[in-house]
Amino acid sequence: MQKDYQSPLGKMQPTKIDLEKVKKEGWNKEGILVVKIDDERLSWPEKEIIKQIGNKIYNSKNKKNDGSTKPAMDKRTSS
């Protein structure tokens, strides 16, 4: 009787990460908040507050209402 061969590559199979769990643990353990700007659980005023905080913290020059992170043109370098 022959034993079934188990490939050592089976151990390298990625495990699915529960992103919501990681975000929740980050908030509860470290005080780190990760929020997607278009999260359906947020109201319009909450989304606007988060945009303002993000722009303030990360000094975003592009303050569009759509939450875009596309960099703004620097007036000093434009012709």
MOPAC internal coordinates of N, CA, C and O (Angstrom, degrees):
PM7 1SCF
backbone

  N    0.0000 0     0.00 0     0.00 0    0    0    0
  C    1.4488 1     0.00 0     0.00 0    1    0    0
  C    1.5305 1   109.15 1     0.00 0    2    1    0
  O    1.2310 1   120.98 1   -47.34 1    3    2    1
  N    1.3198 1   115.74 1   132.66 1    3    2    1
  C    1.4531 1   121.10 1  -176.27 1    5    3    2
  C    1.5313 1   110.59 1  -100.89 1    6    5    3
  O    1.2310 1   120.83 1   -43.38 1    7    6    5
  N    1.3529 1   116.01 1   136.62 1    7    6    5
  C    1.4581 1   120.48 1   177.81 1    9    7    6
  C    1.5270 1   109.24 1   -75.56 1   10    9    7
  O    1.2310 1   121.20 1   -30.79 1   11   10    9
  N    1.3247 1   115.30 1   149.21 1   11   10    9
  C    1.4666 1   119.85 1   175.33 1   13   11   10
  C    1.5195 1   109.10 1   -70.66 1   14   13   11
  O    1.2310 1   121.08 1   -44.58 1   15   14   13
  N    1.3099 1   115.55 1   135.42 1   15   14   13
  C    1.4524 1   121.11 1   179.33 1   17   15   14
  C    1.5250 1   109.34 1   -83.22 1   18   17   15
  O    1.2310 1   120.52 1   -51.05 1   19   18   17
  N    1.3460 1   116.60 1   128.95 1   19   18   17
  C    1.4581 1   121.51 1   175.41 1   21   19   18
  C    1.5190 1   108.75 1  -108.70 1   22   21   19
  O    1.2310 1   121.36 1   -59.52 1   23   22   21
  N    1.3090 1   115.00 1   120.48 1   23   22   21
  C    1.4534 1   120.45 1  -179.25 1   25   23   22
  C    1.5261 1   110.37 1   -69.89 1   26   25   23
  O    1.2310 1   119.71 1   -42.40 1   27   26   25
  N    1.3290 1   118.16 1   137.60 1   27   26   25
  C    1.4653 1   120.65 1   175.31 1   29   27   26
  C    1.5255 1   112.04 1   -65.92 1   30   29   27
  O    1.2310 1   119.72 1   164.55 1   31   30   29
  N    1.3179 1   118.13 1   -15.45 1   31   30   29
  C    1.4591 1   121.25 1   178.51 1   33   31   30
  C    1.5278 1   111.88 1   -71.98 1   34   33   31
  O    1.2310 1   120.39 1   162.23 1   35   34   33
  N    1.3187 1   116.86 1   -17.77 1   35   34   33
  C    1.4543 1   120.59 1   178.57 1   37   35   34
  C    1.5180 1   112.49 1   -60.37 1   38   37   35
  O    1.2310 1   120.51 1   151.13 1   39   38   37
  N    1.3204 1   116.63 1   -28.87 1   39   38   37
  C    1.4653 1   121.12 1   179.14 1   41   39   38
  C    1.5181 1   111.58 1   -73.75 1   42   41   39
  O    1.2310 1   120.34 1   163.50 1   43   42   41
  N    1.3152 1   116.96 1   -16.50 1   43   42   41
  C    1.4565 1   120.85 1  -176.40 1   45   43   42
  C    1.5203 1   112.63 1   -92.39 1   46   45   43
  O    1.2310 1   119.98 1  -175.15 1   47   46   45
  N    1.3056 1   117.64 1     4.85 1   47   46   45
  C    1.4491 1   121.31 1   178.49 1   49   47   46
  C    1.5315 1   108.81 1   -65.91 1   50   49   47
  O    1.2310 1   120.02 1   -52.24 1   51   50   49
  N    1.3198 1   117.56 1   127.76 1   51   50   49
  C    1.4605 1   118.98 1  -179.19 1   53   51   50
  C    1.5264 1   111.31 1   -68.94 1   54   53   51
  O    1.2310 1   121.41 1   -34.19 1   55   54   53
  N    1.3091 1   114.91 1   145.81 1   55   54   53
  C    1.4629 1   119.24 1   175.07 1   57   55   54
  C    1.5147 1   107.48 1   -98.85 1   58   57   55
  O    1.2310 1   120.78 1   -36.59 1   59   58   57
  N    1.3143 1   116.11 1   143.41 1   59   58   57
  C    1.4529 1   121.15 1  -179.02 1   61   59   58
  C    1.5252 1   109.24 1   -72.71 1   62   61   59
  O    1.2310 1   120.85 1   -47.65 1   63   62   61
  N    1.3283 1   115.98 1   132.35 1   63   62   61
  C    1.4555 1   121.59 1  -179.71 1   65   63   62
  C    1.5230 1   108.72 1   -95.60 1   66   65   63
  O    1.2310 1   120.66 1   -49.72 1   67   66   65
  N    1.3224 1   116.34 1   130.28 1   67   66   65
  C    1.4540 1   121.97 1   176.77 1   69   67   66
  C    1.5306 1   107.61 1   -83.97 1   70   69   67
  O    1.2310 1   120.51 1   -81.48 1   71   70   69
  N    1.3396 1   116.62 1    98.52 1   71   70   69
  C    1.4559 1   121.20 1  -174.72 1   73   71   70
  C    1.5206 1   112.84 1   -62.79 1   74   73   71
  O    1.2310 1   120.34 1   142.20 1   75   74   73
  N    1.3219 1   116.95 1   -37.80 1   75   74   73
  C    1.4645 1   119.47 1   178.64 1   77   75   74
  C    1.5278 1   110.74 1   -62.75 1   78   77   75
  O    1.2310 1   120.72 1   141.79 1   79   78   77
  N    1.3254 1   116.24 1   -38.21 1   79   78   77
  C    1.4671 1   120.57 1   178.65 1   81   79   78
  C    1.5295 1   110.40 1   -65.79 1   82   81   79
  O    1.2310 1   120.50 1   137.65 1   83   82   81
  N    1.3325 1   116.66 1   -42.35 1   83   82   81
  C    1.4604 1   121.33 1   179.32 1   85   83   82
  C    1.5307 1   110.05 1   -62.93 1   86   85   83
  O    1.2310 1   120.41 1   136.04 1   87   86   85
  N    1.3457 1   116.81 1   -43.96 1   87   86   85
  C    1.4644 1   120.53 1   179.30 1   89   87   86
  C    1.5236 1   111.36 1   -64.37 1   90   89   87
  O    1.2310 1   120.88 1   138.67 1   91   90   89
  N    1.3348 1   115.93 1   -41.33 1   91   90   89
  C    1.4655 1   120.57 1   179.87 1   93   91   90
  C    1.5283 1   110.80 1   -64.27 1   94   93   91
  O    1.2310 1   120.35 1   135.73 1   95   94   93
  N    1.3285 1   116.94 1   -44.27 1   95   94   93
  C    1.4664 1   120.90 1   178.21 1   97   95   94
  C    1.5284 1   111.12 1   -65.08 1   98   97   95
  O    1.2310 1   120.21 1   141.84 1   99   98   97
  N    1.3282 1   117.20 1   -38.16 1   99   98   97
  C    1.4571 1   121.02 1   177.69 1  101   99   98
  C    1.5205 1   111.47 1   -61.03 1  102  101   99
  O    1.2310 1   120.80 1   139.93 1  103  102  101
  N    1.3248 1   116.08 1   -40.07 1  103  102  101
  C    1.4612 1   120.39 1   178.85 1  105  103  102
  C    1.5283 1   110.85 1   -70.69 1  106  105  103
  O    1.2310 1   120.64 1   132.12 1  107  106  105
  N    1.3328 1   116.39 1   -47.88 1  107  106  105
  C    1.4654 1   120.44 1  -175.72 1  109  107  106
  C    1.5239 1   113.52 1   -69.86 1  110  109  107
  O    1.2310 1   120.06 1   145.20 1  111  110  109
  N    1.3213 1   117.49 1   -34.80 1  111  110  109
  C    1.4669 1   120.48 1  -175.67 1  113  111  110
  C    1.5218 1   113.66 1   -95.64 1  114  113  111
  O    1.2310 1   120.24 1   144.74 1  115  114  113
  N    1.3399 1   117.15 1   -35.26 1  115  114  113
  C    1.4586 1   120.58 1  -171.65 1  117  115  114
  C    1.5219 1   114.16 1  -118.58 1  118  117  115
  O    1.2310 1   120.22 1   170.96 1  119  118  117
  N    1.3313 1   117.19 1    -9.04 1  119  118  117
  C    1.4580 1   119.34 1  -176.79 1  121  119  118
  C    1.5137 1   112.69 1    72.01 1  122  121  119
  O    1.2310 1   120.47 1  -154.36 1  123  122  121
  N    1.3370 1   116.72 1    25.64 1  123  122  121
  C    1.4633 1   122.22 1   179.56 1  125  123  122
  C    1.5265 1   108.16 1  -101.52 1  126  125  123
  O    1.2310 1   121.14 1   -56.31 1  127  126  125
  N    1.3229 1   115.42 1   123.69 1  127  126  125
  C    1.4601 1   120.41 1  -178.55 1  129  127  126
  C    1.5266 1   109.63 1  -107.28 1  130  129  127
  O    1.2310 1   121.08 1   -54.07 1  131  130  129
  N    1.3235 1   115.53 1   125.93 1  131  130  129
  C    1.4613 1   121.69 1   176.72 1  133  131  130
  C    1.5226 1   106.74 1  -117.54 1  134  133  131
  O    1.2310 1   121.25 1   -62.43 1  135  134  133
  N    1.3376 1   115.21 1   117.57 1  135  134  133
  C    1.4620 1   119.81 1  -175.51 1  137  135  134
  C    1.5149 1   109.52 1  -132.20 1  138  137  135
  O    1.2310 1   120.60 1   -49.64 1  139  138  137
  N    1.3081 1   116.45 1   130.36 1  139  138  137
  C    1.4563 1   120.81 1   172.72 1  141  139  138
  C    1.5269 1   106.91 1   -85.33 1  142  141  139
  O    1.2310 1   120.65 1   -51.05 1  143  142  141
  N    1.3064 1   116.37 1   128.95 1  143  142  141
  C    1.4576 1   121.34 1  -171.18 1  145  143  142
  C    1.5279 1   113.00 1   -60.00 1  146  145  143
  O    1.2310 1   119.51 1   154.17 1  147  146  145
  N    1.3174 1   118.55 1   -25.83 1  147  146  145
  C    1.4639 1   120.06 1   179.70 1  149  147  146
  C    1.5292 1   112.62 1  -104.49 1  150  149  147
  O    1.2310 1   120.44 1  -152.34 1  151  150  149
  N    1.3316 1   116.77 1    27.66 1  151  150  149
  C    1.4638 1   121.62 1   177.65 1  153  151  150
  C    1.5293 1   108.98 1   -61.58 1  154  153  151
  O    1.2310 1   120.60 1   -54.91 1  155  154  153
  N    1.3227 1   116.47 1   125.09 1  155  154  153
  C    1.4633 1   122.32 1  -176.75 1  157  155  154
  C    1.5260 1   113.11 1   -64.62 1  158  157  155
  O    1.2310 1   120.00 1   161.87 1  159  158  157
  N    1.3291 1   117.60 1   -18.13 1  159  158  157
  C    1.4685 1   121.16 1  -178.89 1  161  159  158
  C    1.5256 1   112.27 1   -78.19 1  162  161  159
  O    1.2310 1   120.52 1   170.12 1  163  162  161
  N    1.3298 1   116.61 1    -9.88 1  163  162  161
  C    1.4600 1   120.89 1  -178.32 1  165  163  162
  C    1.5183 1   111.30 1   -98.97 1  166  165  163
  O    1.2310 1   121.19 1   -37.15 1  167  166  165
  N    1.3324 1   115.33 1   142.85 1  167  166  165
  C    1.4597 1   120.29 1   174.84 1  169  167  166
  C    1.5261 1   108.92 1   -80.49 1  170  169  167
  O    1.2310 1   120.49 1   -11.39 1  171  170  169
  N    1.3333 1   116.66 1   168.61 1  171  170  169
  C    1.4528 1   120.48 1   179.51 1  173  171  170
  C    1.5316 1   111.54 1   -58.16 1  174  173  171
  O    1.2310 1   118.86 1   132.79 1  175  174  173
  N    1.3521 1   119.78 1   -47.21 1  175  174  173
  C    1.4735 1   118.54 1   179.35 1  177  175  174
  C    1.5323 1   112.90 1   -61.29 1  178  177  175
  O    1.2310 1   119.80 1   143.80 1  179  178  177
  N    1.3295 1   117.98 1   -36.20 1  179  178  177
  C    1.4692 1   121.31 1   178.30 1  181  179  178
  C    1.5272 1   110.48 1   -64.75 1  182  181  179
  O    1.2310 1   120.49 1   138.54 1  183  182  181
  N    1.3282 1   116.67 1   -41.46 1  183  182  181
  C    1.4664 1   120.80 1   178.33 1  185  183  182
  C    1.5246 1   110.79 1   -62.94 1  186  185  183
  O    1.2310 1   120.31 1   138.49 1  187  186  185
  N    1.3208 1   117.02 1   -41.51 1  187  186  185
  C    1.4597 1   121.30 1   179.39 1  189  187  186
  C    1.5271 1   111.49 1   -64.64 1  190  189  187
  O    1.2310 1   120.38 1   139.62 1  191  190  189
  N    1.3314 1   116.89 1   -40.38 1  191  190  189
  C    1.4669 1   120.53 1   177.81 1  193  191  190
  C    1.5241 1   110.17 1   -62.69 1  194  193  191
  O    1.2310 1   120.54 1   136.20 1  195  194  193
  N    1.3302 1   116.58 1   -43.80 1  195  194  193
  C    1.4665 1   120.53 1   179.72 1  197  195  194
  C    1.5256 1   110.32 1   -63.25 1  198  197  195
  O    1.2310 1   119.95 1   139.42 1  199  198  197
  N    1.3419 1   117.70 1   -40.58 1  199  198  197
  C    1.4672 1   120.53 1   177.15 1  201  199  198
  C    1.5183 1   110.85 1   -60.34 1  202  201  199
  O    1.2310 1   120.66 1   136.32 1  203  202  201
  N    1.3279 1   116.34 1   -43.68 1  203  202  201
  C    1.4677 1   120.33 1  -179.77 1  205  203  202
  C    1.5239 1   111.10 1   -63.57 1  206  205  203
  O    1.2310 1   120.39 1   136.98 1  207  206  205
  N    1.3254 1   116.86 1   -43.02 1  207  206  205
  C    1.4700 1   120.87 1   179.06 1  209  207  206
  C    1.5291 1   110.09 1   -64.03 1  210  209  207
  O    1.2310 1   120.39 1   133.83 1  211  210  209
  N    1.3214 1   116.85 1   -46.17 1  211  210  209
  C    1.4654 1   120.69 1   179.13 1  213  211  210
  C    1.5192 1   111.64 1   -59.41 1  214  213  211
  O    1.2310 1   120.58 1   135.60 1  215  214  213
  N    1.3344 1   116.49 1   -44.40 1  215  214  213
  C    1.4590 1   120.02 1   178.92 1  217  215  214
  C    1.5262 1   111.46 1   -64.58 1  218  217  215
  O    1.2310 1   120.20 1   142.48 1  219  218  217
  N    1.3147 1   117.22 1   -37.52 1  219  218  217
  C    1.4608 1   120.63 1  -179.84 1  221  219  218
  C    1.5286 1   110.76 1   -68.94 1  222  221  219
  O    1.2310 1   120.28 1   131.38 1  223  222  221
  N    1.3193 1   117.07 1   -48.62 1  223  222  221
  C    1.4602 1   121.33 1  -176.62 1  225  223  222
  C    1.5262 1   111.71 1   -67.43 1  226  225  223
  O    1.2310 1   120.80 1   135.79 1  227  226  225
  N    1.3127 1   116.08 1   -44.21 1  227  226  225
  C    1.4602 1   119.66 1  -174.59 1  229  227  226
  C    1.5203 1   112.52 1   -98.12 1  230  229  227
  O    1.2310 1   120.52 1  -169.66 1  231  230  229
  N    1.3268 1   116.61 1    10.34 1  231  230  229
  C    1.4552 1   123.37 1   173.58 1  233  231  230
  C    1.5158 1   111.96 1    50.77 1  234  233  231
  O    1.2310 1   120.68 1  -132.71 1  235  234  233
  N    1.3222 1   116.31 1    47.29 1  235  234  233
  C    1.4522 1   121.09 1  -178.87 1  237  235  234
  C    1.5186 1   109.89 1   -70.30 1  238  237  235
  O    1.2310 1   120.92 1   -53.06 1  239  238  237
  N    1.3239 1   115.85 1   126.94 1  239  238  237
  C    1.4587 1   120.35 1   177.66 1  241  239  238
  C    1.5184 1   110.68 1   -81.56 1  242  241  239
  O    1.2310 1   120.58 1   157.63 1  243  242  241
  N    1.3180 1   116.49 1   -22.37 1  243  242  241
  C    1.4582 1   121.82 1  -178.99 1  245  243  242
  C    1.5148 1   108.05 1   -97.62 1  246  245  243
  O    1.2310 1   119.60 1   -78.15 1  247  246  245
  N    1.3035 1   118.37 1   101.85 1  247  246  245
  C    1.4605 1   122.07 1  -174.75 1  249  247  246
  C    1.5224 1   110.83 1  -107.05 1  250  249  247
  O    1.2310 1   120.79 1  -129.68 1  251  250  249
  N    1.3240 1   116.09 1    50.32 1  251  250  249
  C    1.4591 1   121.01 1   176.84 1  253  251  250
  C    1.5118 1   109.69 1   -68.15 1  254  253  251
  O    1.2310 1   120.32 1   -24.80 1  255  254  253
  N    1.3064 1   116.99 1   155.20 1  255  254  253
  C    1.4637 1   121.28 1   179.09 1  257  255  254
  C    1.5129 1   113.21 1   -76.89 1  258  257  255
  O    1.2310 1   119.82 1   170.13 1  259  258  257
  N    1.3375 1   117.96 1    -9.87 1  259  258  257
  C    1.4615 1   119.59 1  -177.28 1  261  259  258
  C    1.5260 1   112.71 1   -89.32 1  262  261  259
  O    1.2310 1   119.68 1  -178.19 1  263  262  261
  N    1.3294 1   118.22 1     1.81 1  263  262  261
  C    1.4534 1   120.89 1   178.51 1  265  263  262
  C    1.5080 1   113.59 1    76.66 1  266  265  263
  O    1.2310 1   120.69 1  -166.87 1  267  266  265
  N    1.3271 1   116.29 1    13.13 1  267  266  265
  C    1.4639 1   120.73 1  -178.85 1  269  267  266
  C    1.5148 1   110.85 1   -63.83 1  270  269  267
  O    1.2310 1   120.78 1   -35.37 1  271  270  269
  N    1.3243 1   116.11 1   144.63 1  271  270  269
  C    1.4609 1   120.64 1   178.19 1  273  271  270
  C    1.5200 1   111.47 1  -107.16 1  274  273  271
  O    1.2310 1   120.55 1  -167.45 1  275  274  273
  N    1.3266 1   116.55 1    12.55 1  275  274  273
  C    1.4629 1   120.59 1   179.18 1  277  275  274
  C    1.5253 1   108.83 1   -63.45 1  278  277  275
  O    1.2310 1   119.74 1   -51.93 1  279  278  277
  N    1.3431 1   118.11 1   128.07 1  279  278  277
  C    1.4610 1   119.93 1  -176.66 1  281  279  278
  C    1.5191 1   112.20 1   -65.77 1  282  281  279
  O    1.2310 1   120.83 1   -36.68 1  283  282  281
  N    1.3246 1   116.01 1   143.32 1  283  282  281
  C    1.4604 1   121.53 1   178.53 1  285  283  282
  C    1.5288 1   108.84 1   -79.58 1  286  285  283
  O    1.2310 1   120.32 1   -25.48 1  287  286  285
  N    1.3338 1   117.00 1   154.52 1  287  286  285
  C    1.4614 1   120.94 1   177.42 1  289  287  286
  C    1.5208 1   109.05 1   -72.16 1  290  289  287
  O    1.2310 1   120.98 1   -42.94 1  291  290  289
  N    1.2922 1   115.73 1   137.06 1  291  290  289
  C    1.4507 1   121.64 1   177.32 1  293  291  290
  C    1.5256 1   107.72 1   -83.14 1  294  293  291
  O    1.2310 1   120.24 1   -58.02 1  295  294  293
  N    1.3194 1   117.14 1   121.98 1  295  294  293
  C    1.4685 1   121.57 1  -176.44 1  297  295  294
  C    1.5220 1   112.24 1   -63.50 1  298  297  295
  O    1.2310 1   119.93 1   153.44 1  299  298  297
  N    1.3379 1   117.73 1   -26.56 1  299  298  297
  C    1.4504 1   121.35 1  -178.73 1  301  299  298
  C    1.5281 1   111.99 1   -69.69 1  302  301  299
  O    1.2310 1   120.20 1   150.07 1  303  302  301
  N    1.3436 1   117.22 1   -29.93 1  303  302  301
  C    1.4628 1   120.03 1  -175.34 1  305  303  302
  C    1.5208 1   112.48 1   -98.30 1  306  305  303
  O    1.2310 1   119.32 1   170.45 1  307  306  305
  N    1.3418 1   118.91 1    -9.55 1  307  306  305
  C    1.4699 1   119.18 1  -178.48 1  309  307  306
  C    1.5173 1   110.12 1   -82.81 1  310  309  307
  O    1.2310 1   120.43 1   -30.44 1  311  310  309
  N    1.3494 1   116.78 1   149.56 1  311  310  309
  C    1.4584 1   120.85 1  -177.99 1  313  311  310
  C    1.5048 1   110.66 1   -95.56 1  314  313  311
  O    1.2310 1   120.10 1   180.00 1  315  314  313

